[in-house]
Amino acid sequence: MSYRGYEAVIGLEIHAQLKTVSKIFSSDSTTFDAGDNENTSPVSVGMPGTLPVVNALAIEYSVKTGLALDCQIRRKSVFARKNYFYPDLAKGYQISQYDLPICEHGKISFKVKGEEKTVSITRAHMEEDAGKSIHFGEYTLINYNRSGIPLLEIVSGPDMSSPAEAAEYARTIRQILSYLGVCDGNLEEGSLRCDCNVSVRKVGEKKLGTKVELKNINSFRFVEKAIEFEIERQIDAVENNIKIIQETRLWDPDKNRTFSMRIKEDAQDYRYFPDPDLLPIIITQELIEKCRNELPELPSARAKRFISNLGLPEYDALVLTSERELADYFEDVAARSNNPKSASNWIMTELLRELNQAQKKITDSPIKAPQLAEIICLISSGVISGKIGKIIFAEMWLSGKNSETIIKEKGLLQISDKVVIEKIIAEVISANPQQVSDYRAGKIKLFGFFVGAIMKASKGQANPEIVNQILTEKLKV
């Protein structure tokens, strides 16, 4: 993608908090809603003389993620000390991984505007999270609850060239982590944070421009906006002979611009060295195979199966596999109703609309999969019409009652008695002689007028197929 004769080179570093009960090097809780500095101990606040102990589940989650990202799993990886001074880093260093990360050389594929894109994963390494600084005017308070929560930092190659690609890459990573169950992907709570590395160069040049890091972006929409602004800012600087410096910048969503935070350190500035308190991590083949066997069907594979096996359009399949719980719900409805396309239609139109308006997750839906499948089965068998099905759906959403109860209470059984339907049709035809004459004179679009009038007269309960059949006969010249 070209910007005024320039192209962007973009890479992302995604920091994912692993969904363990305790922190990576201590038994402190990782609950988000704890009181300030409640989830702390001498280890997580860096008291002298304390010793870290590695959380085995964090290692397992990292291996699973690496396998899902098509990475090579390093049999021996090492924790290192990354030295820098910041108020929310109590020890004065962060325990991370440097030259021997647990996962490396992977890739993922995703679609952007209908075209498939593959992005390399350079590495995914384990580290501990820092605390959180909270600023009040001249004062800064530190909450160490987050300090020591296990992170997996997933570093892409510089393979993206547009903000849309970067945002879709981030969404795909979040989707995979969510399917694995290793990270809840909550951007608002900081469980998933994106750092974007952006540089520009003239189209056709091979040499990379100076990289600028955009730090801690917590929205996919802001990923796009921040990168878009930064690309234009850097091009303006180059064209005005202003030197671009390697720095860390923050995104201000209110002003729609980035601003400088600090000069970006090089790796040597961190003075990495192996942490003397932690032994190397040795990954056995048994652990790798255990993790591989526990991998769920990933979203891209699931979407392809929905298309090939269940006959769904690509758009439906991509929406329905966007969340694992939504895909599970759809499969349950499709299996119970034996009608995947109707299941997709009802979920995509009726259910997702209500969930979005109520700001509910699929797991909180008052209409469970068996109930929605029941509505679809009643329509398929001709017991109710599609219109009545929507009435039942609306009542079910509000009350949680089952279809049978709602049908009895509201008298919603579909009318399939031909004698009754013939009587209703005769009354409608008799009441509209001019429209009958116009229809017979060639205005065949009036057929819909008659169907509407009949359905209104029957309160939406007349069987549409029988209505169409009888009405066609009655309107013949």
N, C-alpha and C positions, 0 to 999 in steps of 0.2 A: 504494500500500500504506500502510495507516494503522498508526501505533504510538501507542496511548494518546491518540488525537486529534491526533497530529502526523504529518507526512510528511517523509521524508528526500529531500534533493537531493544526488545523487552524480555526480561526474565523475572520470575516471581519466586519469592521465598515465603512459604506458607508455614506458619507456626500453629500446630494443632495440639491442644491440650488433650492428653490421653485420659480416657474415662476410667481411671482407677479410683479405688476408694481412698487410698492413702497416697502420700507424696512419693517422689521418686527415690529419695534417700532417707526418708523417715516415716514414722507411722502417723504423722499428722493428717487430719481429715482434709479432703479436697472439696467439701461442700461449698457451693457458691454463696449461699445466703447466710453464712455465719456472721456473727458480729465482728467488728474490726479487731484484727489481731487475735481472734479466738483460736484459729487453726494454726497455732505456732508452737514451737518447742525450741530448746537450745540449738538443735540441728538446723532448723529452717531459718533461724535468725542469725546463724553463723557465729555462735559463741565459741571462743577459743577452747580447743581440746575436744570438741565433739567430732564424732566419726560417722561418715555416711555409710548406709547399707542399701544396696541396689534393690529396687522393687522388681521382682521377677515377672509380674504381670505386665509391667511397662515394656520389658524386653520382648515378651511374647506379642504384645500389640504392635510393636515396631516391626517385628518379623512378618506378621500378617499383612501389615500395610505395605511393606516392601514387596512381598509376593504379589499383592493386588496391583502394584504399580510396575510389575514386570521387572523388578530390580534383582540384581545379584545380592545375595545375603553374605556378608563377610563373616567367615568362620571365627575370626578373632578381631574384635573391635576394642578401642581403648577410649576411656574418658580422659579429657584434658581440662586443664584450668585455663579459662579465657579471662585474662586480667584487664579489668577496667573499673573505674571508680564512678559510682553513681549512687545517689541516696537510697534507692530502693534495692540495691545489691549489698546486703549487709556484710558479706565476707570480703568484699573488694575484688572478687572474682566469681565467675559463673562456671559451674561444672558442665562441660559440653563435650563434643567430639570434634576432632580436627582432621588429621590426615588418615585416620582409620575409622570411618563411619560405619554404622551397622548395615546400611543399605546403599547401593550405588548402581549407576548405569541402567536406569529403567526408562519407561516411556508410557505415555497414555495417548489415546486418540479420542477426539470429540468432533462435533460438527459445529461450524460457524456459518450461518446464512446458507445452509444446505451443502457446504463443502467440508469434506473431512480434513482435519488437521491433526498432525502428530507432533507432540512436544516431548523432548527428552527430559528425563529426571536425572540430574547430575548426581544427587546424593539425597539421602534422608538420614539425618543423624539425631541422636537423643541428646537432650539437655534439660536443665531445670529452668523453670520460669523465675522471673524476678518478682519483687513486690510491686506495689502500686503507689505512685505519688499522687497525693490529693492537694491541690493548691488552693489556699485561702488568702487572697491578697498578698501580703508580704510573707506569709507563713506557708510552709509545706508540711503536711502530715503524711506519714508512711503507714500503709496497711500491708503487713507481711503475710496475710492469708494466702496470697497467690504464690508467694516465694516457695520454690521447691516443688510445685506441681509439675508432673512430667510433661515435657514437650517433645514432639517430633517435628523437626524442621525439615520441610520438603523443598528442595532447591531445584528449580527447573534450569534447563539450558537456555541460552539467549535466543530462543527459537520463535518468538512471537513478534509480530510487526504492527499490530493494531490494538487499540484499547478493547475492542470487542473480543478479540482472541484471548487477551489476558483475562477478561472477566469470565469467559466461558471455561477457560482452563481452571480458574479458581472454583467455579461452580462444580466442575467435574471432580476435582479433588475432594471438595466437601461432600459430594454425593457418594463417592467411594468410601470415604471415612465413615459416613453415616451408615452405609450398607454393612460395613464391617463391624459396626458397634463399638469402635475404638475411640470415637470422639463425637460429641453431640452436635458439633458444628455451629454452635450458637454465637453468631458474630456480635450480637448486642452485648452479651456477657463476656466477650473476649476469649471464648473457647477456641476460636479460629481467627487468626489475624494475618493480614497480607502485607508484605513489604514488596514494593515494585522497583526493580532496577531498570532505569530508562536511559538510553543514549540515542543520539541522532547522527546521521552521516549522509553525505551526498549519495543519491541513487547511483549504484554501480561501484562505489568504493568498497574495499575489503576491510580496511582498518576500522576498528571500532572507535566510536567517540568516547568522550569521558562519561563515565557512568554516574548517575545520580540516584540515590535511594529515596523512595517515598515510604515512610515508616508507618506501620500500625494502622492500616486502612481497614475499617470494620464493616464494609458494605460493598457488594459487587458493583452496585451502581456508582459508588464513589471510586472504585478501582478504575472504571472507565473514565469518569470525569477527571480524576487526578492525573491519569496518564495523558489524556487529551490535552489538558492544560500544560503539562510539563513538556510535551513534544513541541507545542507552539512556543513556549518560553525559551526552550533551548535553541530552536531555529532562529528566533528573534535575536538571541545572544550571538550566535555564530554569524549571522548576517550583519550585525553591528560590531563585529570584531571584539566582542566581550568574551573573555576566557571563561569556559565552564569549569567549575571546580568540583572535585569529588566530595560530595557532601550528603548529609541526611536532611531531608526536607519533610515537613508535615503538611497534610491536606486540611485546609479550612473549608468545610462544606458550606458555611454561611457566606463566605466571600468568594467561593468557587475559585480558589487559587492555592498554590503551595507556598510555603515560606521556610526559610532556612532554620534548622534546629541546631546542627553542629557539623563540623568538618568530619567527613567519613574517614574512619581509621582503616589502614591496611592491615592485613593479617599479622605482619610482624609487630604492629603496635600493640597487639593483644598479648604478646609474649606467651604463646601457647606452650605448655609442657604437660606430659602425662601426670594425671593426678596421683600423688604418692599414696593416697588413702584408699584407692580403689583398684582392685585387680582387673586385668583385661576380661572382657566378656567373651566366653567361648560358646559358640552356637553349634550344637550338635545336629547331625543329619536327622536324628529322631525328632528334634524340636521343629525343624523345618518341615518335615513331612506331616507332623501333627498339625501345625498351623495351616499347611496347604489343604489338608483334608477338612479343616473347619471353615475354609473360605466359602462364603455364600455365592450364589450366582450373582455376578456383578451387573450393574445397571445396563451397560452396553450390550452384554450378552442376553440379558433378560428382554430388552427392547427388541432385539433381533428375533428372539423366539416368539414374542407377541405378534410380530409382523408375519413371520413365516408359518408358525403353527396355528395361530388364532385368527389370522387374516385381518389384523388391525392396520389402519393407515399409519404411516411412520410418525405423523404428528401425535396421534393418540398414544402410540407406544412410548414416545419420548416423554410425554406429560405424565403418563401413568407410572413410569419407572423413575420419575424424578425423586421420589422418596420411597424407601423400602416398604414402609407401612402402607402407603397408598397402593403400591404394586401388589402387596399381599392381600389387601382388601379387594382389589379388582379380581385377582385370581380366584378368591373365595366366591365372589358374586358370579363370576363367569362359570365356575364349575357347578354351583348349585342351580343356576338357571339354564345351563347348557346353551348359553347364548352370549358369547364374548362380545359381539358388536353392540348388542343392546346394553350389556353391562357397561361397556365403555361409554356409550352415549349418555346413559343416566348419570354416571359418575362425572363425566366431563362437563355436562351442562347443569343438571339439577344439583348434584351433591357438592361439587366444588364451588358453585356459586354461593350456596348457603354457608359452607365452611368459611369462605373468604369474607362474606359479610359479617359472620359471627366471630371472625378471627379465632376459629377453632382448628385444631389439628384433626387429621383423619381418625386418630385414636380416641378423640373426644366426641366423635359424631354420635348424635342421639339415634341415628338410623344405622344399625349394624348390618353387616354383610348378609346374613340370612333374611333380614327383613326386606332389603332392597331386592334380593333375588326372588323373594316371594311376589313382589309387585310385578317383576318382569315375567314370571311364570303365569300369573293371572292374566296378563295382557296377551301373552303368547297362546294361551289356551282359549282365549275369547271370553273369559268370564267378565273381564272389565275392558274398557277401551283405554287408549293411551291418555286421553283427556282425564278420565276418572283416575287413572294411575297417578297423574300429577296432583289431583285433589288428595288422594290417599297419602302421597309422599309429603305434601305440605302439612297435613294433619299429624302424620307420623313424626315429622321433625319437631312439631310443637309438643305433642303429648307422649310420644314413645309407644303408643298403642300399636298392636299388630294389625295387619290388613283386614283380617276377618272381623275384628271388633269394629274397626272404622266403617267397613262396608255395611255392617248390620245397623250401627247407630245412625248412619247418614243415608241408608237406603240406596246404595251406589251400585247395586248389581246391574250388569249390562243387559239391555233388552235384546234378546235374540229371537223372540217369537215373531215370525213373519206376519202373522195376522195383525198383531199390535202395530208393527212397523208400517204395514200397508195402510192402516187406518190413519196414522200420523202423516204419512206421505200424501194421502188423498186430501187431508185437511189443508196441508201446505199448498198443494197444487190448486185446490179450489179457491184459496185466499189470494192467489197471485196469478190471475188469468193473463195479464199483460206480459209478465215475465215468461209464462208458458208459451205464449204466442211468439215472443221475440226469440226464445230458445229454438223453437221449431222452425223459425225463419233463418236460423244459422248462427245466432249468437250463443255458441256453445260454452262460452266462459260463464254463462249464467248457471251452469251446473253447480258450481261452487256456492252460488247464492242459495240454491235449493237445499244443498247439503247442510249449509250453515243454519238455515231456518228449521230444518228437521232436527238437527242436533240441539238447537235451542228449545224446540218444542218438547223434546224428550229429556231435557235437562242433562244433555251430554251422555245419556245412557244407551242410546240406540247403537247397535252393532254397525260400525262403519261399512264393513264389507257387504252386509245384507242391505243396508241403505243404498249403497251404490248400485247393487244388482237390481233391486226393485225399482229404484228411481229411473234408471236407464230405460227400463221397459215401459214405465208409465209415461215418460216424456216423448216416446216415439210418436211420430205423426200417425 
